[in-house]
Amino acid sequence: MASGGASLALAALLLVSCTSAAAATKYTVGDASGWTTTGDYATWASGKKFKVGDTLEFKYAGGAHTVDEVSAADYAACSSSKALSSDSAGSTTVTLKTAGKHYFICGVAGHCSSGMKLVVDVAKAVSAAPAPAPAEAPAPAASADTTPDAPDATPSTPSSSGVTPKTKSPVTDLSPPGKKSTSTSGATGLSAAAWAGLGLAGLVALHLGAF
């Protein structure tokens, strides 16, 4: 995993480097005319978008001219006594490393005043978009909790409906014992027979009296 991350980081760095290199522009000062006393370098530079990383290539006859980078004050005075850099090899390449204005003149007497001077305004380089970070592997899903839920030991409370349930009272058997009932029925039967006998005797007496 560590080696894979290092490889991705290296690939991103190479991509940024290649992008920066491809974005840089190489300019030939004066185009086909080169670096001469007859060039119009103000017109040549107008409309061009110089940026950090671009290069300027000065082509001229070696020994006949120089390419001196100077300050703004020395540029205005056409003085190369305090030049920041100087070259007279015949082909000079200058890399624009910082943003802002850069001033160049030919240090040969009379050449700068005749128009052999150049100023370029350098803009900041546009940063390349950073490479996206490698996606992280998804975390493993958490295992499901298989522990059963504990039963609720709290007894349920009966709903309060406002009605008090009726309590079923025990039924009291008020009927007389069996023997008592038998005696009563027997007495009742005896009384009926006695009355029947008396009634019959009366009828007989009445009948006899009639004779």
Secondary structure, DSSP 8 states (H G I E B T S, - for coil): -HHHHHHHHHHHHHHHHHHHHHH--EEETTGGG-S-TT--HHHHHTT--EETT-EEEEE--BTTB-EEEE-HHHHHHT--TT-SEEE-SSEEEEE--SSEEEEEE--STTTTTTT-EEEEEEE------------------------------S-------S------------S--HHHHHHHHHHHHHHHHHHHHHHHHHHHHHHHHH-
